[in-house]
């Protein structure tokens, strides 16, 4: 007789084995709903209630909670393990991969960068949303004829917020320091509200946005405009760049501040920033 594996999903999860025939005979017509944090989960095989006990297939229940479940028929042993080494990002040429261990909540931690030459852990980072998986770029950034490996990690997101950080490795696996973009921007930027409107200074360049062009009401503008809520890194034509947005409210941005990096003295240093005012704010 062929046996199917089932897991009891009751207050304390236990494991039972029942034949497919007995399940079909005792199952109710309407399947039992499975809710995870208020969201209904649909499984290939519906949960069943037998003798007051709610049951699900072992493998499927394990997948719902980010676990790898296997059954050894010879030893009658059920093994529940973390799902490790899951690829969550790869370079365009598929030579560089970022892997992580999937947790019970669906996030990925213990990130690792893996290449044909080296493997490195990425401590202090995790992926909470697969839509914001690490982005990998391989280009020669320092002019030595070898491609560096650029890892762009999303570290925060939400309404009016997007934060990222960048890691740059040599082809041999050495981490190259990168000057913090937010610090570089703050050194060069200042802004205030005056009778004329929004005043922005970037180094020696000055910009004025008349109050009538701002969509946010004056009482909601705050003391001064901010930067750093949006922080994006990218590589353009072999040059590492960073961009932040000038923000006057959670939903209103008036322009982008951009800077490029150059490789000097063993690290990537931020150069002078430029301001790109959005067209609707140009008077």
N, C-alpha and C positions, 0 to 999 in steps of 0.2 A: 504494500500500500504506500502511496506517495503522500508524505506529510508536508503541510505548509506551516510556515513559521509565523507566529502571531505574538504581539506584545500587548499586555494588559495596560490600558491607559486609564488607571483609576487613581485614587488619592496617593497610593504608593505603587509605582509601576512594578509589575512582576511579569514573568514570562511563562506562557503556556503554549502547548502545541495541540492543535485540533485539526482533524481532517477536513478537507474542503467540503465533503459531503455533509458532515454534521453541522458545519457553519451554515450552509445553505438551508438546512432543514429548520434551524432554530432562528435564523435571522428574521428581523421585522422588515416590512415592505419599505419603510422610509429610512434612509441612511442617517446615521448620527452625525451632526455637524461637529467639525473640529475648529476651534477658535484659538488663534495665537495672538495675544495682545489685542483682542477685539477684531481681528481680521480672520475671515473664514478661509480655511485651507482646503483645497480640493486634492484628494489622493486618487491614485489609479484604482485602488480597492477601498470601498467604503468601510468605515468602522462598523462593528457589529456588537450587539449586546447578547450575551449568552449566560444564562443563569445569574443574571444581575451583574455580570462583569463586562465592561466595555473593552473590545479588543481591536488592535490594528496590526497589519503586517510589520514585523520587526524592522525590515530594511527601510520601509517608508517612514516609520516613526523616527528612526534614527536620522534620516535625511532632513526631516522637519526641524530637528534641533541641532543640525550641523554636526552629526556624528556618522561615522562609518560603522555599520553593523554587519557582522558576518556570523554564520552558524556552521560549526564543524559537526557533521552528523556522526563521525566516528567516535568523538569524545562527548557528544551531546553538550557542546559548549557554545554559548553566545558571547561574542566579543564586541564591545562597544568602544570605539577609538575616535580621537579627534581626527578631522580631515586635514591633513597637512600637505604642504608642497603644492598648493593649488596655484596655477598660473593666473595672475590678475592683471598682468601687463606685459607687453613684449615690443621690441623694436620693429621697425618696418621690415628689416631684413631677417627678422626672427632669430637673430643671434644672441640677443640679450633679453632676459626674462626677469620679471619680478614675481616672486612667489610668496604665499602667506599661508598661515594656518587658520582655517575657518572655525569660528567659535560658535557657541550655542545661540548667540544672538544674530548670527549671520554676518558679523564683521570679520575682518582678516587682520591678524596680528603676526608678530615675529616675521616681519618682511625680510626677504633675502633677494639680493641681486645676483644673478647667475649668468656667466658668460663662458665661452669656450676656454678662457684663460684663467678666470678667477671667480670666486664666490665670496660675497660679503653680506653680513647682516646689516639691516638699517634700523638701529635702535631708536626707540622713542616715537615711532610712527605706526599708524594702523589705518585700515581702510574701512570706513563705516557705511559707504554707499558705493556699490560697483560702478555707478555712473561716473564716479570721481576716482577711478583707478589711476595709478601712477602712469605718467606719460614718459616715454623713453625716446631720446633723440641721439643719434650718433653722427657727429660732425667734428671736423678739425677746428677747434676754437682758439688754440694758442699758436698756430702756424708752424708746428713741428712736423707736419706731414702725416701725423697719426690722428685717428678719430678719437675724440674724447666721448665719454658716455654721460649724457645729461639726463638726470632723473628729476622730473617735476612732480611734486607731491602736493595734493590738495590737503590742507590742514584745517580748513573751516569754511562753512558755507551757510547761507540763510538769506533772509530778506535784506538786501542792501549790503551783503557781506560775501566776499569770496577771498579766501586766503590760500596762498601756496608757498612752498619753499622749494629750493633747488639744490641738488647735489651734483657735483661734477667729478667724475673719475677718469683717470688716465686709462689707456688701453691695458696697462699692467695691474690696475686695481687700486692705485693710490688716489686718495681723496684730495682734490684741489680746493683750497679755501676760496669762498666767494663773499665779497663784501655785502653786508646786509642792505638790501634795497630800501627798506623802510627808513633806516637811519640816513642813508644817502639822500632820500627825498626830503626828509625833515630838515636837513642841513640847508637845503636850497629853497624851500617853499615857505611862504607866509601868506596869510589871507585875513581879511576883516570885512565887516559891513560898515559902510559909511552912508552919508546922505546921497551919494551918487549911485550907490548900489554895492555890488560885490567887488572888492578890490583884491587882486591876486598879484603877488610878486614872486618871481622865480629868478633867483640870482639878481641880475640888474634889469630884467625885463618886467614890465608892469602891464596888467590887463584890468579893464573895468567892464563889468557886466551890469547894465542898468537894472534897477529893481523891477521895472515893468516886464523884463524878460524872464524873471524867475517865477516858476509856477507855485513854489511853496510860499504860503502866507508869511508875512514878516514875523508874526509872533511865534512861528514854529522853526525859525531859522537857526536858533541857538546863538551862542556868543561869536562863533567864527566858523568858517568852513573847515572841513576835515579831509585828511587823506589817510590812506592805509587800510580802509575798510575793504577796498578792492586791491588785490595784489596778484599780478599775473607775471609769470616768467615764460619766455619762449626763445627760440633760436631763429634768427633771420639771416640768411646768406652767411652762415658761419659765425654770426655774432650773437652772443648772449645778451638778451634785452629784458628789461623789467618795466612794467606799466602799473601805475596806480591811478585812481580816479579822484577828482575833486568833488566832494560830496557836501551838499547843503541840507539834505534831509535823507531819511532812509530810502526814499524812492526817487530822489532827484540828484543827478550828476551833471556837471556843466562842462567837463572836459577831461582829457587824459594827460598825465605827466609821464613821459617816457625817458628812459636812460639806457645807454649801451655800456657794456663792460669791455674792458681791454685787459689783456694778460700782461702783468708787469710784476717783476720781483717775486715770481712764484705764486701769485694769486690773481684772481679776477677782480679788478678795481672798477668801481662805478665812475663813469664820466659825467660831464655836465648834462643836466636834464633839459628837456624841451617840453613845451606846453602845447597841446592840440585842443583848442576850444571847439566845442561842438557847434555846427552851423547855426542852430536855432538860437544861440546866445550871442551871435555876432551882430552888433548894432550897425 
